Amino acid sequence: MSTSSPRLVTLLALLGLAPVAYYIQGTGRTVVALSLVSVVVIAASLFLMTGDHEGQAS
């Protein structure tokens, strides 16, 4: 894992969508859809945090 880029590894957080989607199929509850949104928000924030940034020099 040390040779993988951190940004690529954070995309693996999207694998958390699989069990959530499976559970939504079984129950059909709206509350579970919020879990799906949470997984997407977490993955997106990790993706942005580990990305390249152009900062201002002080």
Secondary structure, 3 states (H helix, E strand, C coil): CCCCCHHHHHHHHHHHHHHHHHHHHHHCCHHHHHHHHHHHHHHHHHHHHCCCCCCCCC
